[in-house]
């Protein structure tokens, strides 16, 4: 058997090559890989010696040769193919081990120049991979270090790779080529202006062609409704701390709606810097609170709307301990999410086998001054429409006190500022039209998804009343501006003493005058948070 090894990422390759050599497999290799193997004492034939043609053009041409592609493409079950390679002295290649130039990693570096990007476009590697993958019945093609152990174990046990393994490797190879080409297309079609003097080119956030690569995690029992089929995919390179990185510790299989609601809860709760709990029902937060510990945060969040919390998704941004777990376990919960659990907490839920318990590590997730990816956020959002796709940069705006503009005669107290910022953070995750009453680090009433902002305000008041919570002196967040004073009057009549809203209406002055007339504080953010 002949194995051709040519890898950019050399992780695990020496050990794998040693295993191949021990099985009597002849090793062919290129450049740096050949040197690595030879320095380790392995007998290896340089590709240039094998083809009789030297590497040239700074290594751009080395494997683009009939002795390579003939050896990969020749079908062993076609006599004419066998005769042809014998006639031309071409040895069959039975195993190809290739990973590609690091194009994705290169263009991800700040300040990457167009020249650097172009030089990291692999030509020979993808060509060999396609040849081997096409001829999968005769050639095993490995494109990732995670495949080495599987291949070596099968070769040691059977002396060959089985058809099932070779076909799986072939599919993985074509997937890798598709991902690679998609990354190149996305980058190059995003260049809007070529820079001079080896500077990074000007780039658009929206390339001329959008090529997405997603990996299936699992098939789902059904979609939003039982008559719909569904599956769960993740980004090829998921952001740290995102839902797709979760480990399910126990419970039934996640459903389509479980996953959608869990994402809403997790994205909301991880936006807080102090211990927080978020309870989501039908994609909307029905209770959000912060506290000194998970138990306090959960108690306050549950109090907001204990009825809607039944069968909801509960997320914490800190390790869940036994005390909080004991309280959560008293209600029916579909999914529980936290970055970690104490042994006592896991023991509590062990008796509730149907509860889906997810653990999502927040290690490596950073805050402020970092890319969206480093903060564990999507850089873009997409929405499917008829035969098309809407793409936008994600709503990752984070409001600070310095961003607030007080527009009323009455100035906010420190407590009011805290309540207003808390309410604003929650409103960002509530379906528009959104009205959120808050006080003391907890939601009091949430009005979501209504066609009228006034109706959302009234519903939020009704929710608080049903929960036995007072709205007196509360803070209210509106995700978009009040187009008339009537909406403001409704929230003030409900008990609000301060209001946070984007501003920007042609009737802003009318609304400001109404706030002054009613003696409340109002601040503008200059940013809205529509969530459809």
Secondary structure, DSSP 8 states (H G I E B T S, - for coil): -EEEEEESS-TTHHHHHHHHHHTT-EEEE-HHHHHHHHHTT--EEEHHHHHTS--BTTTTBSS-SHHHHHHHH--TT-HHHHHHHHHTT-----EEEEE---HHHHHHSTT--HHHHHHT--SHHHHHHHHHHHTTTT-EEE-SGGGHHHHHHHHHHHSS--HHHHHHHHHHHHHHHHHHHHHHHHHHTTEEE--STT---EE-SS-SS----EEEEEEES-SSSTTS-EEEEEETT--TT-GGG-EEEESS---HHHHHHHHHHHHHHTT-SS-EEEEEETTEEEEEEE-SSHHHHHHHHHHH-HHHHTTEEEEESS-B-HHHHHHHTTS-EEEEEES-B-HHHHHHHHT-TTSEEEE---TT---SSS-TTTTT--SEEEEEETTEEEEEE-------GGG-EE-SSS---HHHHHHHHHHHHHHTTS-SS-EEEEETTEEEEEE-S-SSHHHHHHHHHHHHHHTT---TTEEEEESS--SSHHHHHHHHHHTEEEEEE----TTHHHHHHHHHHHT-EEEE-S------
